[in-house]
Amino acid sequence: MDANIIAPAEVGDIFRLYGEGFRQRYKLPKRHLRAMNAIKDCRTHALGSHSDRCDQCGHVRVYYNSCRNRHCPKCQGLNQTIWVDKLSANLLPVKYFHIVFTIPSELNRLVLVNQQCLYNILFKAASETILMLAKDPKHLGVETGLVAVLHTWGQNLMDHPHLHTIVPAGGWDQRSQYWKYSRKNFFIHVNVLSRVFRGKFLSLLKKANQENKLKFEGEMTPLKQAKNFKQLLDLLYKKEWVVFCEKSQKRYSRIIEYLARYSSRVAISNDRIVAIENDKVFFRWKDYQNKGKRKLMELDAAEFIRRFMLHILPDGFCKIRYYGIFASRNRTTKLKHIRKALGRKAIKAKYAGLHWNEVLHLLTGIDPLKCPNCKNGNMIPLADTSTLLTKSNKSPP
């Protein structure tokens, strides 16, 4: 084993060791630089620290500050837990489908230079497909809804844009004022779902091009010519697009937990990274083309960083969206009415209104405001030792 091994390793270690060389080699957008610097500096002296002291025994505890960047593998864990709790409370007490919409690989390069536009098209095409087909009397004839989470990577960190959605097994019949249940295997065959999704996506893509909303750079430059763009559309119309749908599940908590993996983090978790050695990064991955077999991947550090950077989202981009009966405008009206018709009371989110320390206490059984040394005293910020830490302190250390 080489002396310069780092094991276990983190994304932050990779950026600290090789980030500067990568930045000198490639011209990166500002949002990529911000994410890289945030992850590199997270919970190090670079971001400063804060400390508190026990009011009984005087024990002092020092924390390095978190970056709170949404792409950081170290941050957002508590936010993810709170999101799961809130979504679980908002969903109706019915069975649900987990449906995944995937775009063909021929679009991947175009997506990379048009992320904002094409991710929005992906959301719009998938949501309209579900809502339109559910409302069609030939299929179910109801109003339904969905929660969609964008996922842009595969296990090998390459670009693989797709949308995970959770959809009720049925919908609200407005005319008869009752909840109509769908079949166990979904209310429409996935082949129909796939073709409608394909048609909507390509129609929106064509419109975006006509309105000059698309950029064509690098390998995509030839698509500036109308005939080349038409050839791409023709090719995509001939392909069968992949839409995956699981059978409905009463225990929808499993689907929510699955979606939660992508709700607050990006690309790879630190626990999958095995080591850094001789300018290479080793991490665990599942090869789904080989029955999900677990493997160890070896990448040059620069290639690892390049792949990670593929998944930095546009500034302000919302990767979790709610549609139909789950849209925010319907939560206190239509959704409440449907719940009443089902004879079920609203469920209050377990962590609603709680501050970070209270949530952490419920999750772990450990009160972070109690002294870890004497177990009796309260930890008080050194900036103000005259009063106990109050609920005005809303952010976790």
Sequence and secondary structure as in RCSB ss.txt:
>XXXX:A:sequence
MDANIIAPAEVGDIFRLYGEGFRQRYKLPKRHLRAMNAIKDCRTHALGSHSDRCDQCGHVRVYYNSCRNRHCPKC
QGLNQTIWVDKLSANLLPVKYFHIVFTIPSELNRLVLVNQQCLYNILFKAASETILMLAKDPKHLGVETGLVAVL
HTWGQNLMDHPHLHTIVPAGGWDQRSQYWKYSRKNFFIHVNVLSRVFRGKFLSLLKKANQENKLKFEGEMTPLKQ
AKNFKQLLDLLYKKEWVVFCEKSQKRYSRIIEYLARYSSRVAISNDRIVAIENDKVFFRWKDYQNKGKRKLMELD
AAEFIRRFMLHILPDGFCKIRYYGIFASRNRTTKLKHIRKALGRKAIKAKYAGLHWNEVLHLLTGIDPLKCPNCK
NGNMIPLADTSTLLTKSNKSPP
>XXXX:A:secstr
  TT BSS  HHHHHHHHHHHHHHHS   HHHHHHHHHHHHTTSGGG EEEEEETTT  EEEEE     TT TTS
 HHHHHHHHHHHHHHS SS EEEEEEE  GGGHHHHHTSHHHHHHHHHHHHHHHHHHHHH TTTT SB EEEEEE
EEE TTS EEEEEEEEEESEEEETTTTEEEE  TT SS HHHHHHHHHHHHHHHHHHHHHTT     GGGGGGGS
HHHHHHHHHHHHHS   EEE   BS THHHHHHHHHHHS  S  GGGEEEEETTEEEEEEEEGGGTTEEEEEEEE
HHHHHHHHHTT   TT   EEEEETTSGGGTTTHHHHHHHHTT      TTTT  HHHHHHHHHS  TTB TTTS
SSBEEETT TTS   TT  S  
